[in-house]
Amino acid sequence: MPKEKITLTLDAGRLAELRSQVGSRSVSAAVDAALVAYLEHMRHGVAVDEWLAELERDHGPVPVETLEWAARLVEDWAQSRSEGRRKLVG
């Protein structure tokens, strides 16, 4: 795949952390891999949005109670992941 050289302005702290993580490997390769993951995440988000819009067209709007339940579920999941990560690190 052809490459194109560009100039980026990045947060100095995050760049230092990235450099410490990749060591002698390429910062460009790490940034490119992160961009691939980000673009896939965005494509997935668009697909989910389209699917939800189709469901709402077919079945009507999602009840507020269901949205609140889903938000709590996601918050609980994120909290448990965060706590699990701290246990592994600490």
N, C-alpha and C positions, 0 to 999 in steps of 0.2 A: 504494500500500500504506500503510495507516495506521501512524503512528509512535507510540511511547510513550517518554516521557522517564523515564530512570532515573539513579541515582547509581552510579558505579563507583569502586572503589579500585584504582589501577594503580601499578605500579612507577614511581617518578619518573624514573629514567633512561630506561626504555623509552618513557614518555610524551613526554619531551623529544625523544628520537630520532624518534618518530612526528610530533611537531609540526614538527620540522625537515624531515622528508620531505614532509609534505603542504603546507607553506607556508601560503598563504592559503586553501587548500581546507579542507573540513570534517573535523575530527578524528572527528566522529560518523560521517561517511560512510566513513572509512577503517576505523573499528572495525566498522561494519556489514558492510563488504566482507570483513573478516577473519573475522567470525562466519559469513558465508555459506560461505566456503571451509572453515572448521572443521567446520561441520555437514555439508557434502558429504563431507569426509574421514571423518567419523564414520560416515555412512551407507555409504560405500564399505567401511569396515572391517567393519561389521556384515554386509554382503553377502558379503565375502570369508570371514568367520568361518563364516557359514551354508553357503557353498559347500564349505569345507574339512571341516566336520562331515558334510555329505552324502557327500563323497568317502571319509571314514573309515568311514562306515556301509556304503558300498557295497564298499570295497576293503580295509578294515582300517586299522590305525594306520600312520602314516608312519614308516618306519625311522629310527632315531636318526642313522644316517650321512647320510641324505638331509636331515634337519633341520640337521645341522651344516654340510653342504655349502651349503645355502640361506643359513644365517647368514653364512658366509664370503663368499658372493656379494654379499649385501646390504652387509656391512662394506666390501668392496672397492669397490663402487659408490659408497657414501657417501664413502669416502676420496677417490676420484677426483673426485667432484663438489666436495668441499671444496678439493682442490688446484687444480682448475680455477677455482674462484671466487677463490682467493687470487691466481692468476696474472692474472685479469682486474682485480682491485682493485689489486694491487701492481705 
